[in-house]
């Protein structure tokens, strides 16, 4: 395929008549009288087509598009203008090529008609009648999608989102399975559920013990490895000897062990997946992971759909993320809005006092927004900023509890930057260098302006002093007028 330029005559007369344009769009015979194919330039190869389409999708002008417009658009005619739907592209065309660009509702309807009848235009045009429009669109769309995914810097966060969702689903399933094991095994050994509150340890002990009548002192070592406590293992053994449960047949024992082994395998897989999530979060969002933890950080990334979306959100949105229903209910009933959402799972909120939970939630949301933006835009990812922010939140908790002062955020960030510069881990981008140059120029201009103002003020003062001296000299030089004596009448 390629680029096409369409021509519409007497556009201003029909610009406001949207209903007439919509009627003419339906039939190709009517629409072809309104809009004609002025020029068509095919792509020379597949790579050029992919690059051009990707540039247009991101609102940029590719060399192929620029050359096409310079060749076929009548720039000499003053009354002609170019209709463009993308506002970013329209601004570039206007600034780079000097072409007048317009966009309104009538132009949008014309674009709809062009897309609807584009295949018919190609079949009527010489040289393009043999092209298969649908196949070309399908192939080019797949190519652009592959290219976009290939160069997606933050595509690793998809693994974080999927692993977190899988862990959440597995926790629900494992709770259901553990309840079923407790109910099943409770008929045989009911005292074990009161001794072992943890579901994972309970299921593993059920899988190891089986029939309680088989327990002896020789099993204490292995039971201690499972439960993590020798005293607890001894209690389990003592209760097994005096248990009030029913007897367990060999068939029931085999079936119960098979199911408990299945649940144990799920627990092991969930633990491995939790380790994978931690490693992935330390790569994708090291500062967010250091500030919160991998679980709460993954919840925020999952709720915002990607790290890039999370980096765009303000701190106020991050603070109540996950409590949208409570927020809208409070707004509807004019009640108090929620103070926190997903951030409630953080240890900082749990440690804060009842009166200070809202303050800590707001402070923590600010740090989360800053950490997400750092993770998104840092060239060399590091968790130094996240650790410094974590210390800031701890200091804030102490200040609310004891009334102590905390460091300023600017001082903390500058301290981390100095450490990174000392270790040659800090890289300045070209944009930052340009910004620094601009700031230097601005500071120089300000200094020059101050000097000029001082000079002008000094000159004004000198002129005022000269004028005052001149007035004094004139007053001294002027003779006093003699008073006329009044004649006697």
Order of alpha helices (4+ residues) and beta strands (2+ residues): beta-alpha-alpha-alpha-beta-alpha-alpha-beta-alpha-beta-alpha-alpha-alpha-alpha-alpha-alpha-alpha-alpha-alpha-alpha-alpha-alpha-alpha-alpha-alpha-alpha-alpha-alpha
